[in-house]
Amino acid sequence: MTQQRITVIRGDGIGPDIIDATTKILDKVGCDFAYDYADAGLVALEEHGELLPQETLDLIAKNKVALKGPLTTPVGEGFRYVLWSWPSCIRRR
């Protein structure tokens, strides 16, 4: 049986701690997942110049499963709230 690949978005702030704990729990209970890490939120903005890079959307579409930690959205500057725009971006594909 092949491993289920999961797109993991660690998030910012406490997000990485939550995701690290979550993946440890999933591994301990015997889930045989392979994790593909992707960026979103402030990390993505710093690395890719956008809050939700196309590479992240492509990886989610490919794996069909995503595990996302909390994200920070910059205040002002015309940014839409990532948590609301994130699912709609995926649905539009």
C-alpha positions, 0 to 999 in steps of 0.5 A: 500500500502506498503512503498517503502524502499530505501537504503540511503548512506549518504557519506562523507564530505558534503554528509550527509548534502545533504542527510539530506536535500534531505530526508526532501524534499522527506518527505515534498512532501509526498513521503512515503519512508522508509530509510535503511541507509548503509555505503560506502566511507571513513566511510565504510573503517573505519567501515568495512575495505572496501570502498563498503561493501557487506552489502551495496550491499546486501541492494541495491539489496534487496531494488532495489533503492539507494540514495547516497551522495557524497563520498570521495575516498582515494588517492593512496594505490591501491583504485579504484574510488568508483563512477565508481566501484560502479555501476559496482559492482551492475551490476555484481550481 
